Amino acid sequence: MGRLIKYLLYLVILAGIGLVAYAYVGPWFGADFNAPLEEVRKPVVLNAN
């Protein structure tokens, strides 16, 4: 059981390192992490009777 927990911990650490690496290297491969810049307006109908 301890071996399974150890392997899961290694997997979580590797996944975290991979996520951080993707955040740094992703824009070089075309991943766009910027938020959309256009303003969005939608009407809201309140139902207050």
N, CA, C and O atoms as a CHARMM CRD file, in Angstrom:
* protein
*
  196
    1    1 MET  N      0.82400  -1.19600   0.00000 PROA 1      0.00000
    2    1 MET  CA     0.00000   0.00000   0.00000 PROA 1      0.00000
    3    1 MET  C      0.87100   1.26300   0.00000 PROA 1      0.00000
    4    1 MET  O      0.54700   2.25800  -0.64900 PROA 1      0.00000
    5    2 GLY  N      1.97000   1.19900   0.73600 PROA 2      0.00000
    6    2 GLY  CA     2.87600   2.34800   0.77900 PROA 2      0.00000
    7    2 GLY  C      3.51800   2.62000  -0.57000 PROA 2      0.00000
    8    2 GLY  O      3.75800   3.77100  -0.93400 PROA 2      0.00000
    9    3 ARG  N      3.79500   1.53900  -1.31800 PROA 3      0.00000
   10    3 ARG  CA     4.40100   1.69900  -2.63400 PROA 3      0.00000
   11    3 ARG  C      3.43300   2.39800  -3.58500 PROA 3      0.00000
   12    3 ARG  O      3.85100   3.22400  -4.39600 PROA 3      0.00000
   13    4 LEU  N      2.15100   2.07600  -3.49100 PROA 4      0.00000
   14    4 LEU  CA     1.14300   2.71000  -4.33700 PROA 4      0.00000
   15    4 LEU  C      1.04000   4.20500  -4.03300 PROA 4      0.00000
   16    4 LEU  O      0.95500   5.02200  -4.95000 PROA 4      0.00000
   17    5 ILE  N      1.04600   4.55300  -2.77500 PROA 5      0.00000
   18    5 ILE  CA     0.97400   5.96700  -2.39200 PROA 5      0.00000
   19    5 ILE  C      2.21400   6.71500  -2.86500 PROA 5      0.00000
   20    5 ILE  O      2.12200   7.86400  -3.29600 PROA 5      0.00000
   21    6 LYS  N      3.36600   6.07000  -2.78400 PROA 6      0.00000
   22    6 LYS  CA     4.61000   6.68800  -3.24000 PROA 6      0.00000
   23    6 LYS  C      4.55300   6.94800  -4.74700 PROA 6      0.00000
   24    6 LYS  O      4.94900   8.02100  -5.20300 PROA 6      0.00000
   25    7 TYR  N      4.06600   5.97900  -5.51800 PROA 7      0.00000
   26    7 TYR  CA     3.96400   6.16400  -6.96100 PROA 7      0.00000
   27    7 TYR  C      2.93300   7.24200  -7.32300 PROA 7      0.00000
   28    7 TYR  O      3.14100   8.00800  -8.26400 PROA 7      0.00000
   29    8 LEU  N      1.84400   7.29900  -6.59100 PROA 8      0.00000
   30    8 LEU  CA     0.86100   8.35500  -6.83700 PROA 8      0.00000
   31    8 LEU  C      1.43500   9.72700  -6.51600 PROA 8      0.00000
   32    8 LEU  O      1.16600  10.69600  -7.22600 PROA 8      0.00000
   33    9 LEU  N      2.22100   9.81400  -5.45600 PROA 9      0.00000
   34    9 LEU  CA     2.85900  11.08500  -5.10900 PROA 9      0.00000
   35    9 LEU  C      3.84400  11.49400  -6.20400 PROA 9      0.00000
   36    9 LEU  O      3.89800  12.66700  -6.57400 PROA 9      0.00000
   37   10 TYR  N      4.61800  10.55000  -6.72300 PROA 10     0.00000
   38   10 TYR  CA     5.52800  10.84900  -7.82800 PROA 10     0.00000
   39   10 TYR  C      4.75700  11.31100  -9.06100 PROA 10     0.00000
   40   10 TYR  O      5.19600  12.22500  -9.75900 PROA 10     0.00000
   41   11 LEU  N      3.63500  10.69900  -9.32900 PROA 11     0.00000
   42   11 LEU  CA     2.81400  11.07200 -10.47900 PROA 11     0.00000
   43   11 LEU  C      2.26100  12.48500 -10.32900 PROA 11     0.00000
   44   11 LEU  O      2.23800  13.24500 -11.29700 PROA 11     0.00000
   45   12 VAL  N      1.81900  12.84000  -9.13700 PROA 12     0.00000
   46   12 VAL  CA     1.29900  14.19100  -8.88800 PROA 12     0.00000
   47   12 VAL  C      2.41000  15.22600  -9.04500 PROA 12     0.00000
   48   12 VAL  O      2.18500  16.29300  -9.61500 PROA 12     0.00000
   49   13 ILE  N      3.60100  14.92000  -8.54500 PROA 13     0.00000
   50   13 ILE  CA     4.72500  15.84900  -8.67800 PROA 13     0.00000
   51   13 ILE  C      5.11000  16.02300 -10.14200 PROA 13     0.00000
   52   13 ILE  O      5.36400  17.14200 -10.58500 PROA 13     0.00000
   53   14 LEU  N      5.15500  14.93400 -10.89100 PROA 14     0.00000
   54   14 LEU  CA     5.47200  15.02800 -12.32100 PROA 14     0.00000
   55   14 LEU  C      4.39900  15.80400 -13.08700 PROA 14     0.00000
   56   14 LEU  O      4.72100  16.56700 -13.99700 PROA 14     0.00000
   57   15 ALA  N      3.14600  15.61700 -12.73000 PROA 15     0.00000
   58   15 ALA  CA     2.06700  16.35900 -13.38100 PROA 15     0.00000
   59   15 ALA  C      2.19800  17.85600 -13.08100 PROA 15     0.00000
   60   15 ALA  O      1.97600  18.68200 -13.96600 PROA 15     0.00000
   61   16 GLY  N      2.55200  18.20600 -11.86000 PROA 16     0.00000
   62   16 GLY  CA     2.75000  19.62100 -11.51600 PROA 16     0.00000
   63   16 GLY  C      3.90300  20.23200 -12.28300 PROA 16     0.00000
   64   16 GLY  O      3.80000  21.35300 -12.78100 PROA 16     0.00000
   65   17 ILE  N      5.00800  19.49600 -12.38200 PROA 17     0.00000
   66   17 ILE  CA     6.15400  19.98700 -13.14900 PROA 17     0.00000
   67   17 ILE  C      5.77400  20.13300 -14.62500 PROA 17     0.00000
   68   17 ILE  O      6.17200  21.09700 -15.27900 PROA 17     0.00000
   69   18 GLY  N      5.01500  19.18600 -15.13800 PROA 18     0.00000
   70   18 GLY  CA     4.56900  19.27100 -16.53700 PROA 18     0.00000
   71   18 GLY  C      3.65400  20.45900 -16.78100 PROA 18     0.00000
   72   18 GLY  O      3.74100  21.11200 -17.82100 PROA 18     0.00000
   73   19 LEU  N      2.78500  20.73800 -15.83600 PROA 19     0.00000
   74   19 LEU  CA     1.88300  21.88200 -15.98700 PROA 19     0.00000
   75   19 LEU  C      2.65400  23.19700 -15.97400 PROA 19     0.00000
   76   19 LEU  O      2.37500  24.08700 -16.77700 PROA 19     0.00000
   77   20 VAL  N      3.61100  23.32200 -15.07900 PROA 20     0.00000
   78   20 VAL  CA     4.43600  24.54100 -15.03100 PROA 20     0.00000
   79   20 VAL  C      5.26700  24.66400 -16.30300 PROA 20     0.00000
   80   20 VAL  O      5.40500  25.75800 -16.84900 PROA 20     0.00000
   81   21 ALA  N      5.81500  23.56500 -16.77300 PROA 21     0.00000
   82   21 ALA  CA     6.59700  23.60300 -18.01300 PROA 21     0.00000
   83   21 ALA  C      5.71800  24.00300 -19.19200 PROA 21     0.00000
   84   21 ALA  O      6.15400  24.77100 -20.05000 PROA 21     0.00000
   85   22 TYR  N      4.49400  23.49800 -19.24900 PROA 22     0.00000
   86   22 TYR  CA     3.58800  23.86700 -20.34200 PROA 22     0.00000
   87   22 TYR  C      3.22400  25.34700 -20.27800 PROA 22     0.00000
   88   22 TYR  O      3.06600  25.99300 -21.31400 PROA 22     0.00000
   89   23 ALA  N      3.09000  25.88200 -19.07200 PROA 23     0.00000
   90   23 ALA  CA     2.77100  27.30600 -18.93900 PROA 23     0.00000
   91   23 ALA  C      3.90300  28.17600 -19.47500 PROA 23     0.00000
   92   23 ALA  O      3.65000  29.24300 -20.03400 PROA 23     0.00000
   93   24 TYR  N      5.14400  27.73500 -19.31100 PROA 24     0.00000
   94   24 TYR  CA     6.27600  28.51300 -19.81500 PROA 24     0.00000
   95   24 TYR  C      6.56200  28.25700 -21.28800 PROA 24     0.00000
   96   24 TYR  O      6.90800  29.18700 -22.01600 PROA 24     0.00000
   97   25 VAL  N      6.42500  27.02800 -21.73600 PROA 25     0.00000
   98   25 VAL  CA     6.81800  26.65900 -23.09600 PROA 25     0.00000
   99   25 VAL  C      5.64600  26.71500 -24.06600 PROA 25     0.00000
  100   25 VAL  O      5.85500  26.78300 -25.27700 PROA 25     0.00000
  101   26 GLY  N      4.42300  26.68700 -23.56100 PROA 26     0.00000
  102   26 GLY  CA     3.23700  26.64700 -24.41100 PROA 26     0.00000
  103   26 GLY  C      3.13600  27.75000 -25.44300 PROA 26     0.00000
  104   26 GLY  O      2.80100  27.46200 -26.59200 PROA 26     0.00000
  105   27 PRO  N      3.41200  29.02400 -25.08900 PROA 27     0.00000
  106   27 PRO  CA     3.31400  30.08600 -26.09800 PROA 27     0.00000
  107   27 PRO  C      4.26900  29.90300 -27.27600 PROA 27     0.00000
  108   27 PRO  O      3.97800  30.40000 -28.36400 PROA 27     0.00000
  109   28 TRP  N      5.38300  29.21800 -27.10600 PROA 28     0.00000
  110   28 TRP  CA     6.28800  28.96700 -28.22900 PROA 28     0.00000
  111   28 TRP  C      5.67500  28.00100 -29.22200 PROA 28     0.00000
  112   28 TRP  O      6.05600  27.99600 -30.39300 PROA 28     0.00000
  113   29 PHE  N      4.73100  27.18200 -28.77700 PROA 29     0.00000
  114   29 PHE  CA     4.11000  26.19700 -29.64900 PROA 29     0.00000
  115   29 PHE  C      2.70200  26.61100 -30.07600 PROA 29     0.00000
  116   29 PHE  O      1.95700  25.79100 -30.61300 PROA 29     0.00000
  117   30 GLY  N      2.33100  27.86200 -29.84800 PROA 30     0.00000
  118   30 GLY  CA     1.07100  28.36900 -30.34600 PROA 30     0.00000
  119   30 GLY  C     -0.07100  28.38400 -29.34800 PROA 30     0.00000
  120   30 GLY  O     -1.19100  28.72400 -29.73000 PROA 30     0.00000
  121   31 ALA  N      0.15200  28.03700 -28.10000 PROA 31     0.00000
  122   31 ALA  CA    -0.91600  28.09800 -27.10100 PROA 31     0.00000
  123   31 ALA  C     -1.07700  29.54900 -26.65600 PROA 31     0.00000
  124   31 ALA  O     -0.10300  30.19600 -26.27300 PROA 31     0.00000
  125   32 ASP  N     -2.29400  30.05200 -26.70700 PROA 32     0.00000
  126   32 ASP  CA    -2.56300  31.44100 -26.35100 PROA 32     0.00000
  127   32 ASP  C     -3.28400  31.47400 -25.01400 PROA 32     0.00000
  128   32 ASP  O     -4.41600  31.00300 -24.90100 PROA 32     0.00000
  129   33 PHE  N     -2.63000  32.03100 -24.00200 PROA 33     0.00000
  130   33 PHE  CA    -3.19400  32.07300 -22.66200 PROA 33     0.00000
  131   33 PHE  C     -3.79300  33.43300 -22.31900 PROA 33     0.00000
  132   33 PHE  O     -4.22900  33.64000 -21.18700 PROA 33     0.00000
  133   34 ASN  N     -3.82400  34.36200 -23.26900 PROA 34     0.00000
  134   34 ASN  CA    -4.35700  35.70300 -23.00500 PROA 34     0.00000
  135   34 ASN  C     -5.88000  35.68200 -22.95200 PROA 34     0.00000
  136   34 ASN  O     -6.54000  34.90600 -23.64400 PROA 34     0.00000
  137   35 ALA  N     -6.40700  36.54900 -22.11800 PROA 35     0.00000
  138   35 ALA  CA    -7.85900  36.69800 -22.03600 PROA 35     0.00000
  139   35 ALA  C     -8.34800  37.46500 -23.26300 PROA 35     0.00000
  140   35 ALA  O     -7.60400  38.26600 -23.82900 PROA 35     0.00000
  141   36 PRO  N     -9.60700  37.22200 -23.68100 PROA 36     0.00000
  142   36 PRO  CA   -10.13700  37.99700 -24.81400 PROA 36     0.00000
  143   36 PRO  C    -10.22000  39.47900 -24.45500 PROA 36     0.00000
  144   36 PRO  O    -10.56000  39.83400 -23.32600 PROA 36     0.00000
  145   37 LEU  N     -9.90800  40.33500 -25.42000 PROA 37     0.00000
  146   37 LEU  CA    -9.81400  41.76000 -25.14700 PROA 37     0.00000
  147   37 LEU  C    -11.08400  42.53400 -25.48300 PROA 37     0.00000
  148   37 LEU  O    -11.19400  43.69900 -25.10200 PROA 37     0.00000
  149   38 GLU  N    -12.04400  41.93800 -26.17800 PROA 38     0.00000
  150   38 GLU  CA   -13.24600  42.67600 -26.53600 PROA 38     0.00000
  151   38 GLU  C    -14.24200  42.66600 -25.37200 PROA 38     0.00000
  152   38 GLU  O    -14.34000  41.70100 -24.61300 PROA 38     0.00000
  153   39 GLU  N    -14.96200  43.75900 -25.26400 PROA 39     0.00000
  154   39 GLU  CA   -15.94700  43.89800 -24.20000 PROA 39     0.00000
  155   39 GLU  C    -17.24700  43.21100 -24.61100 PROA 39     0.00000
  156   39 GLU  O    -17.68900  43.34300 -25.75200 PROA 39     0.00000
  157   40 VAL  N    -17.84600  42.49100 -23.69700 PROA 40     0.00000
  158   40 VAL  CA   -19.08800  41.77400 -23.96800 PROA 40     0.00000
  159   40 VAL  C    -20.17900  42.36400 -23.09800 PROA 40     0.00000
  160   40 VAL  O    -20.04300  42.42800 -21.87600 PROA 40     0.00000
  161   41 ARG  N    -21.26100  42.79400 -23.72600 PROA 41     0.00000
  162   41 ARG  CA   -22.40500  43.33300 -22.98900 PROA 41     0.00000
  163   41 ARG  C    -23.63800  42.52100 -23.34300 PROA 41     0.00000
  164   41 ARG  O    -23.94400  42.31900 -24.51800 PROA 41     0.00000
  165   42 LYS  N    -24.34200  42.05900 -22.32500 PROA 42     0.00000
  166   42 LYS  CA   -25.56500  41.31000 -22.52600 PROA 42     0.00000
  167   42 LYS  C    -26.64400  41.90900 -21.62200 PROA 42     0.00000
  168   42 LYS  O    -26.38600  42.20900 -20.45600 PROA 42     0.00000
  169   43 PRO  N    -27.84700  42.08000 -22.16100 PROA 43     0.00000
  170   43 PRO  CA   -28.91100  42.63500 -21.31500 PROA 43     0.00000
  171   43 PRO  C    -29.37200  41.60600 -20.27900 PROA 43     0.00000
  172   43 PRO  O    -29.40600  40.40200 -20.53400 PROA 43     0.00000
  173   44 VAL  N    -29.72100  42.12300 -19.11400 PROA 44     0.00000
  174   44 VAL  CA   -30.21100  41.27000 -18.02700 PROA 44     0.00000
  175   44 VAL  C    -31.64900  41.66700 -17.72200 PROA 44     0.00000
  176   44 VAL  O    -31.93700  42.83500 -17.46000 PROA 44     0.00000
  177   45 VAL  N    -32.54200  40.69500 -17.75600 PROA 45     0.00000
  178   45 VAL  CA   -33.95000  40.94300 -17.45400 PROA 45     0.00000
  179   45 VAL  C    -34.21200  40.43600 -16.03800 PROA 45     0.00000
  180   45 VAL  O    -34.07900  39.24400 -15.76100 PROA 45     0.00000
  181   46 LEU  N    -34.58600  41.35300 -15.14400 PROA 46     0.00000
  182   46 LEU  CA   -34.89100  40.98500 -13.77800 PROA 46     0.00000
  183   46 LEU  C    -36.38000  40.73100 -13.63400 PROA 46     0.00000
  184   46 LEU  O    -37.18400  41.51100 -14.14600 PROA 46     0.00000
  185   47 ASN  N    -36.75500  39.71000 -12.98000 PROA 47     0.00000
  186   47 ASN  CA   -38.15200  39.33200 -12.82500 PROA 47     0.00000
  187   47 ASN  C    -38.60700  39.73500 -11.42100 PROA 47     0.00000
  188   47 ASN  O    -38.77300  38.88200 -10.54900 PROA 47     0.00000
  189   48 ALA  N    -38.80800  41.05100 -11.20600 PROA 48     0.00000
  190   48 ALA  CA   -39.19400  41.55500  -9.87500 PROA 48     0.00000
  191   48 ALA  C    -40.65300  41.95400  -9.91100 PROA 48     0.00000
  192   48 ALA  O    -40.99100  43.02700 -10.41200 PROA 48     0.00000
  193   49 ASN  N    -41.52000  41.11000  -9.38800 PROA 49     0.00000
  194   49 ASN  CA   -42.95500  41.40400  -9.33400 PROA 49     0.00000
  195   49 ASN  C    -43.35000  41.72500  -7.91400 PROA 49     0.00000
  196   49 ASN  O    -44.51900  42.00300  -7.64600 PROA 49     0.00000
